Amino acid sequence: MTNSLKTSIDRRTVLQAAGIGAVGAGPALRALVHAQGSDAPEKKEVKIGFIPLTDCASVVMASVLGIDKKYGVSIVPTKEASWAGVRDKLVNGELDFAHVLYGLVYGVHLGIAGPKKDMAVLMGLNHNGQAITLSRKLAEKGAVDGAGLARLMAAEKREYTFAQTFPTGTHAMWLYYWLAANGIDPVRDAKVITVPPPQMVANMRVGNMDGFCVGEPWNHRAIMDGIGVTATTTQEIWRDHPEKVLGTTSEFVRRNPNTARAVTAAILEASRWIDEGLANKNRMAETIAGKAYVNTDVQGINQRILGRYQDGMGKTWDDPNHMKFFNAGAVNFPYLSDGMWFLTQHKRWGLLKEHPDYAAVARAVNRIDIYKQAAAASKTPLPKSEMRSQKLIDGVLWDGKDPARYADSFKIRA
């Protein structure tokens, strides 16, 4: 008897013993096949790059809690210095996956953010939880929000400098959108520079920028250090907006589909664990605050993940739309409309010269097939649709139905 025939008979015997047919067996079939080893991860140890930010938490906790082992993989979180470094290491294969900016993945896929490489988004890692910080010097002159900033910039005819973390990334798009919603043209009225997240506070301290958009804990850190104020949170720009994703290359998924599924399932389970309660969030904050990860005070992390906000000017509030990691799976599904939105903004700001086939690009990048397998393995609910809609800060509805028209509809654009 050949090995392949024996494997086929063994597989059939297992299924028959469980009373499962080979067709339409769904999650039960996948679980049995995985248990028998024929669907085991091709690569057992995987390197996942991350930037020191609160929203790397699900990747870290999947490893720290040993959830990865349950799915047959060993996650090695790898601390990186910049998003450009993450991009380069993903493209050349030094990293297998990364905690990465949604818009970076799309930028690389289309060749507008460095070397062109076919990319894949496997899942969302978080919603919400970023912010725009203005320097305390600006706040003392009345620039404490978008309207105040616009008035000050109109009165003081000088060059204003703002920082984001990667040209096609999420923070650049939130910064541009917010400025434009307040009548400030980010291309013509300001200088915008790129600064790695952990370097934002130090650069503001020495006066290199007037404001920045970045993930936590660096906005709260600026308040703790007395050098900046929170002008807006990104959830005020777009409630439950997409943010970081689990990214990799299409080539890696093609060669290692079982590994991609296993890693996604492990991080899904870790995401659920984080969102399950206060004790888990506090343990997460204590873990990622360590030198191996974010390297900051626990207080710099745990306040805003619980929705306890302060703006640095005496205002405090509880925000129900704080950073979410799971939210019954709504955070993690790779909605096609989310990917398409970043493309519309890339076109709006001249990063893309022509309209792409928005839906086709999103379907190529967002690997809903892998996600659904991982969701079944981790018992994660699926949404009813691959699209979703939301009104943003300027009152404009995004629903993904006519992306080209949407991209061209903005008064302020490149």
N, C-alpha and C positions, 0 to 999 in steps of 0.2 A: 504494500500500500504506500503510495507517495505521501510525502509530508503535507502537500496542499490538500489532498483528498482527506487525509486524516483530520486536518484542521477543520475542513468543511463539515465532516461528520460530527466532530466534537462540538462544534458550534451549534449544529442542528439538534444534537442530543441535549445540550444545555437549554435551548429554547423550548424544546418539547417537554422537558422535565418541569419547566416553569409554566407550561400551558400557554405559551406565547407563539403566535404565528410570525413568520418572517416579514410579512407585509403589514404596515401600519402599527407596529408595536410601540412606536413613540419613545418616550423617556425610559420606559422599562427595558426596552430592547437595548438602548444605548448604555444603560447602567450595567446590564448583564454582559454585554460585549466588552465594555471597559473593564469590568471585574475579571473577565477571562483573559485580558491582556491583549486582545487583537486590536483594540482601539486605544492602546496605551500611548502616552506622549512620546513623540519621536526623540525629543530632547529633554532630558530629565532635569538638568540645571540650567536656569535661564537668568541672564543679566537684565535687570530693568533699571534704566536710568531715571533719576529724579532730580529736580531742583529743590533746594531747601525752602519749601512752602508748606503751609498747613494742608493744602489739598493733595499732597503726596501720601496722605495718611493711610488710605486703603491699600496701597501697594506695600507700604511698610508693615502694616498690621497683618496682612495675609502671610507675610514671612514670619514675623515675630510670634504670632499665635499658632503657627504651624498648620494653618488652613491649607497652604499649598501642598503639603504632603498628602493630605486627604485625596487630592486630585492627581497624585503621581508626579508632581514636579517640586523642585526646590528653587524658590525665588531668591535671587541675590540682589538686593537693592544697591544701586551704584550712584553715589552722590556726584553730581556734575556741577560745573561752575557757571554755565550759561546755556541759553537755549540754542545758540549757534553750535555749541559743542555737542549738545544732545542731537541736533540735526545731523551733524557730520558723523557721529558714531552710529546712529541708526542707519544712515545711508551706506556706510562702509562695513557694517556688520559687527562692529565692536560691541554694540548693544543689541539684544534680541527684541526688546520692547522698551517703551519709555512712557512715563508720566509726562505728558507733553501738551502744549498749546494746540487747541483745535485748529486754529487758522494756520499754524506752522505746518501741520500735516498736509493741508490742502495747498499751501504755497509750494511745498516741495513737489507734490504730485503734479502741479502745473508748471513747475520750473520758474517760479517767480520769487523763490525764497532760497536760492542756492542751486546746487546740482539737481536736475530733474530726475525723479525716481518715483516709480509707482508705489503708492503708499496705502495703508489700511488703518481705519479707525475701528477698533473692536468693541469699545464701550465708552460711555461717559464716566468720568470719575467723580465729578461734583457739579452742582449747580450753585450759583451765587457766591458771595463771600470775598469779592475783590473790592477795591475802593480807589477813589481818586483823592490824592493828598495834595494840598496847597501849602506852600511855606508859611510859617508863622508871620514872616515879614509882610506877605501879601494879606494875610488875615487881619493884621493890625491896620491895614489901609482899607478894610472893608470887603476884601475878596474872600468871603467865607462860603460862597456857593457860586453856581454858574452865572447868575445875573450880576452878582457883585464883581466877579472876575471880568465879565464883559465891560462893565462900567469903568473899572480901573484900567483895563487895556486901552479903552477908547480915550481915557484922560491922560495916561502916561504913554507917550509915543516912544517906546523903546522896544527892543527885541525881547520877547518872552520865550523862555525855553521850557519845554515839557518833555518828560521821559516816558517811554514805554519799553517793553521787554524784548520785542521781536517785531520786525516790520509788518509781517502778515498775521501776527498773533492776536490773541483775544484782547490783551491790554491795549494794543494800538487801536483796535476797532472800538473798544469802549471809550477810550480817550477821544478819538475823532468824533464819534457819534455824540458824545456829551458836549464837546466844544461846539459842534455845529448846531445842536439843538438850542444852544444859548447864543447863536448868532456869530460865533467865532469860527472863521475858516482855518482849520488846522494846517492847511497847506500854505496859504498866503499870509495869514496873520501871526504865525508863530513858527518857531524852530522846534522840531521834534527830534529827539535823539534816542538812541537805544542803549539801555543800561541793564545789566543782569540784576535780577530781583534782590539778591543779598547785598548789592552795592548801592541800592537806592537811597537809603537813609544817610549813608556816609557822604554821598554826592550832594544831597540836599544840605547837609550840615556845612559843607564848604562853599555853598552857593552856586553849584553848577547847574541847578534847575529851579524853576519857579513852582513846578508841580510834577507829579508823576502818577501813573496808573500801574498798580501791581497787585499781586495776591497777598493775602495775609501770611505771616504776621507783620509784614513790613509797614503797613499803614498804621497799625496800632503801635508799633515800635516807634514811629515818628512822633506820635503823641506822647508816649512814655518818655522819650528823650527831649520833649519840649521844642521840637524844631518844625513840626507840621501839624495841620488840622485836616480832618476828614471833610471834604467838600460834598461828597456824595458816595454812596455805595453803588456797586454795579447792579445790585438787585433793584435799585431805584431807576436804573436805566432800562432794565429788562428783567422783570420778575421771573425767577427760575430759569435764568439764561444758561446755555451750555458753557462749559469752561474747559477744564483739562480733560484729556481723553487718554485711554490706553492705546498707544500708537505703535505701529511696526511697519515693515515693508510688505508689499504684496508678495514679493518673492519668499519671504519667511513664512507667510501663511500657506502659500502653495506647497512648500516643502515640508511644513510642520503643522498641518491642520489640527491634529490632535493636541499638540502642545498649545496652540493658540486657544483652543476650546478649554483646555484644562486651566490655563492661567487666567482666562476671563472668568471662568466659574469660581476660582479661588478668590479673585478680587471682588466678585459680586458678593460672595459670602462674607468677606471682610467688610464690605460696604454696609451690608445689613447689620452686622455686629456693631459698627460704630454708631449707627443711628438708633440702636435699640434702647439706649438709656443714658442717664447722667453718669453713672459709674463707668460705662464703657468710654464715653467721651473724655472723661477725666483721665482714664488710663491711657487712652490714645494721646492726649495732650502731653502727659508726662513722658511718654515714650518718644514721640517725635521731637520734643524740645531738646533731647540729648544731642551731644556733639556729633554723633554719627549721622544725624539727620538735619534738623533745622538749626540747631545750636542757638537757642534763645531761652529767655525766661518762660516758664510754664504759663505765667500770667499773660504773657504776650500772645499766647495761643488760645487758652481756654475761655477767655471772656467772649470773644466774637464767635467762636463755634457754638456757644450757648445762646447767641443772639443778644448778648449784653454789650451794647454799643455806647461809646462816648465820642464826641467830635473834637475834643481838645479845647473847646471854648466854653465848657460848663454844661453842655447839653448831654443828657443820657437818655437812652430809650431801649426798650426791648423789641427786637426785630424778629417777627415770626418767619421772615424769609432769609434767615441766616444760611450759612453754608450747609448744604445737604449732601450726603454721600449715597443715599439709597432711596428714601421716600417711596417705598413699595415698588421699587424698580423704575420709577419715572425718571430718576436721575440718569440711569445707566443705559437706557435704550438708545442706540445710535440713530436718532431720527434723521431722515433724509433732509427735512426742512432746516434742521440746525446747520448741517454742512452747507446747504445751498445759501443760507444767510451770509456766511462768511464770504462766499464767492461774490454775492451782490455788493458787499462792502469793498472787496478787492477791486471790483469794477468801478464802484463809486469814486474811489480815491486814486484811480489811474494805475493801480498795480497790475490789473488786467486791461489790455488795450481793446479787446473785443469781448462781446458776450460769449461765454462758454455754453455748452449744453449742460445747464445747471443740474438737471435731474440725472443725466447720464453720468456726470462726474461723481455726484453724491452716491449713486448706486455702485459705482466702481470702488469708491473709497470706503464707504460705511458697510462693513461686512455683517449685515443683518443675519446672514445664514449661520455664521460662527456664533454670533450672539445668541440666537435662538437655541442652539445646541447647549451653550453654556447656561442659559437661563433654565432649560429643562433639568440639567444636571444639578443646579443649585436651588431649584424650586423658586425661581424668581418670576413674578407675574409679568406678562407681556401687555403692552398697551393695545388699544383697539386699532390704531392707525400708525403708519410709518411717518406721518406728518403731524405737526402741531402748530398752534397759532398763539400770538400774544401781541398786545399793543405795547409799543416801547414808549420811552419818556416823552417823545414829541407827539404822541397820540396816533402815530401811524401804525396800522395793523400789518404784521408779517404773518402770512399763512402759507407761503411757498407756491401759490397757485400761478403767479405770473412774475417770476423773478427778474426778468429783463426789464419789464415795465417798472417794477419796484426800484431797481437799481438806478434807473434814469429819472425817477420821480423827485429826487431830492433837489431842493433849491441850491444848497451848498454842496458842491462836489468838485472833483478835480476836472 
